[in-house]
Amino acid sequence: MNQKMKEEIRKIIAVMVQQVVDHVPDYGDFTPIMEFFDNPDPLTTEFVGKYGLKVYKMPKDVVPDPRKRYIEAAAYIPSGRYKADCNVASGTKDEIVATMQTEAFAEQLREIYRELMECFEHYD
């Protein structure tokens, strides 16, 4: 992936870390936190228009732990009507903030975005 993509990933992670710190409680429900950026790679914009990152809580009947939070990465086709996504990490609020602040997370996210883009590249 190009340098611009690396920069966009670093920016979205920094914004998400601050959003989680400011808006996600240690326990209980909360409104999902989401951020997006436009695909900076002109060679793949016909497949992916934007990428997203989300932190959310599963419904209580699915995951009853009131402290568990999830991080999801997504790629959206240019129209935004369809997406490919996957969970990339989970844990308590403090654990996901710590995870997002590592270089390994940025590298993992770059690889996941590449794989999600390939879902659309090879879709007929």
C-alpha positions in Angstrom: 0.0 0.0 0.0 1.2 3.5 -0.7 2.4 6.0 1.8 -0.8 8.0 1.6 -2.8 5.0 2.8 -0.4 4.5 5.7 -0.9 8.2 6.7 -4.7 7.9 6.4 -4.6 4.8 8.6 -2.5 6.6 11.2 -5.0 9.5 11.2 -8.1 7.4 11.6 -6.5 5.4 14.4 -5.6 8.7 16.3 -9.1 10.0 15.8 -10.7 6.7 16.9 -8.5 6.5 20.0 -9.6 10.0 21.1 -13.3 9.2 20.3 -13.1 6.0 22.4 -11.5 7.8 25.3 -14.0 10.6 25.2 -17.3 8.7 24.4 -17.1 5.0 25.3 -17.9 4.1 28.9 -16.1 1.4 30.8 -19.4 -0.5 31.3 -22.7 -0.8 29.5 -24.1 0.3 26.2 -23.0 3.2 24.0 -23.6 4.6 20.5 -21.1 3.0 18.1 -18.1 5.2 17.2 -17.3 5.3 13.5 -14.8 7.2 11.3 -14.2 7.0 7.6 -11.6 8.1 5.0 -11.7 8.2 1.2 -9.6 5.6 -0.6 -6.3 7.4 -1.3 -5.1 4.8 -3.9 -6.2 5.9 -7.4 -5.5 2.3 -8.7 -8.2 0.8 -6.5 -10.9 3.5 -6.3 -13.1 1.6 -8.8 -13.4 -1.2 -6.2 -13.3 0.7 -2.9 -14.6 4.3 -2.3 -13.9 4.6 1.4 -12.6 2.7 4.4 -14.0 2.7 7.9 -13.2 1.9 11.5 -15.8 1.3 14.2 -15.9 0.5 17.9 -19.1 -1.0 19.2 -20.7 -3.3 21.8 -22.6 -6.5 20.9 -26.2 -6.8 22.1 -26.5 -8.2 25.7 -28.2 -11.4 24.4 -25.2 -12.1 22.2 -22.3 -11.0 24.5 -23.5 -10.4 28.1 -20.2 -9.0 29.3 -21.0 -5.2 29.9 -17.3 -4.3 29.5 -16.6 -6.1 26.1 -16.0 -3.8 23.1 -15.2 -4.6 19.5 -13.2 -3.0 16.7 -14.4 -3.5 13.2 -12.7 -2.5 9.9 -14.7 -2.1 6.7 -14.3 -1.2 3.0 -17.2 0.3 1.0 -17.7 0.1 -2.7 -17.7 3.6 -4.4 -21.5 3.9 -4.1 -21.4 3.1 -0.4 -24.2 0.6 -0.8 -22.2 -2.5 0.0 -19.3 -3.2 2.4 -17.0 -5.9 3.4 -16.0 -5.9 7.1 -14.4 -7.9 9.8 -13.8 -7.7 13.5 -10.1 -7.0 14.2 -9.9 -6.8 18.0 -12.0 -6.9 21.2 -11.5 -6.3 24.8 -12.3 -3.7 27.5 -12.2 0.0 26.7 -8.6 0.2 28.1 -7.5 -2.9 26.2 -8.8 -1.7 22.8 -7.3 1.8 23.3 -4.0 0.1 24.1 -4.3 -2.2 21.1 -5.1 0.7 18.7 -2.0 2.6 19.9 0.4 -0.1 18.8 2.3 -0.1 15.5 1.2 -3.7 15.1 -2.4 -2.6 15.0 -1.6 -0.1 12.2 0.1 -2.8 10.3 -2.7 -5.3 10.9 -5.2 -2.7 9.7 -3.3 -2.0 6.5 -3.3 -5.8 5.7 -7.0 -6.1 6.6 -8.0 -3.1 4.3 -6.0 -4.7 1.5 -7.8 -8.0 2.0 -11.2 -6.3 2.2 -10.4 -4.4 -1.1 -9.6 -7.7 -2.7 -13.1 -9.0 -1.8 -14.5 -6.4 -4.2 -11.6 -6.6 -6.8 -12.4 -10.3 -7.4 -16.2 -9.9 -7.1 -18.2 -10.3 -10.3 
